[in-house]
Amino acid sequence: MQELAFLGIHPLNAVSSTEENAMHADLFIHNIGQLVTLSGPPGPRRGAAMRELGIIESGAIAIRDARIAAAGPQSELARSVEAAAYLDAGGRAVIPGFVDPHTHLPWAGHRAAEFEMRIGGATYMEIMAAGGGIVRTVSDTRAASLEHLVQETATRAERMLRYGTTTAEAKTGYGLNLPDELKQLEAIAVLQKRGPLDLAPTFLGAHAAPAEYRGRTDAYVDLVVEEMLPAAWAKWEALRYAFPQGWPIFCDVFCEDGAFDLAQSRRILEAAKRLGFRLKIHVDEFAPLGGTPLAVELGAASADHIVTTPADHITRLAGSATIGVALPGTPFGLAHRDYSPGRALIDGGGALALATDLNPGTSWCENMQLMLALACRYMKLLPAEALVAATINAAYAIGLGHLVGSLEPGKQADLVILDAEDYRMLPYRYGTNLVHQVVKRGCLM
């Protein structure tokens, strides 16, 4: 009981209920100054709706069986809830846990030397052509045992949680052969089973052609389509035990100059879709190859990067069910001036999400708070739009919007108590961690 009091959790009757038929909860969080629920109709928020946050002043949340049982004004809930424990939020703001919908989480090693090369003037594609970039991390990841890979990745996952991310997508793509791509999938499953961070797996065997296929990209595409994708699906079937029922798995491809062209990308994604994968695609990071219209045509959950995307392709994206995922940490990490046209996508009625692009080459950053700060400054998003993009829209971008991303009854109890009284502090302040406490599946982290 002393430990609970130290955390601000108090025993029964800390907030008294006066109703005979009280709701019974495991945890009641009260004295919330600004409760940002993001409540609304099902589906990603689009256009002007990205500014609607469902804020409740002086709010409270009741949690039962790891789910939100009720969220509303404290003056109402305090009369109808009896809980096993009570947590005083101290007048702080509470938001949904961040959802990071684009990460390359499982890898081994680092590429600090390449950062120095970029500062000296080398471009991302020049580093790749010289055998660095993705290929360097592939070498390190292939050499790592499953246990070592899990250990390195777990450190990053724990740091993500400390910065308020409670759910994240996690891609393979640093194996680029069958055994090591499957090893990455297994590492994701191990970490999902261990928790507490929830992970949505993505197979990215088509991240780049490995060194042994240099100059033979079509032959590597044959390998991906004919052997790797079926084996990855079979592996997923064997690993489902680690994930909740109905959990999605995605297939992604890097549609870019120096990686895979439009025809190769189409072939891979269509083969993946036939097997049962849901689809994502890296598009227009450095050059517009037509990947965004392909994403829309194939019904991809998201089109990610969208930096050099032409205006007419943004219009098509805005009118589709595909979510545009902006990764502001990547141009920042590369010291580029151009960012995703998020403002244009939102003004066109589209749905935008934000992600870190956590990876060892261009954006080693576990902090979604920084993504909000960058998006507001360089993409001209309003703080409300940035928060929606990092929570409910990000959740729908990984097929989990029905479960996480907002604080509504029935949804998983994943939330962040900020060390601030106003959610706008998140993009306003930067370079610090504004998380006071994380609640994951109703448990304090």
Secondary structure, 3 states (H helix, E strand, C coil): CHHHHHCCEECCCCCCCCCCCCEEEEEEEEEEEEEECCCCCCCCCCHHHHHCCCEEEEEEEEEECCEEEEEEEHHHHCCCEEEEEEEECCCCEEEECEEECCECCCCCCCCHHHHHHHHCCCCHHHHHHCCCCHHHHHHHHHHCCHHHHHHHHHHHHHHHHHCCEEEEEEECCCCCCHHHHHHHHHHHHHHHHHCCCEEEEEEEEECCCCHHHCCCHHHHHHHHHHHHHHHHHHHHHHHHHHCCCCCCCEEEEEECCCCECHHHHHHHHHHHHHHCCEEEEEECCCCCCCHHHHHHHHCCCEEEECCCCCHHHHHHHHCCCCEEEECCHHHHHCCCCCCCCHHHHHHCCCCEEECCCEECCCECCCCHHHHHHHHHHHCCCCHHHHHHHCCHHHHHHCCCCCCCCCCCCCCECCEEEECCCCCCHHHHCCCCCCEEEEEECCEEC
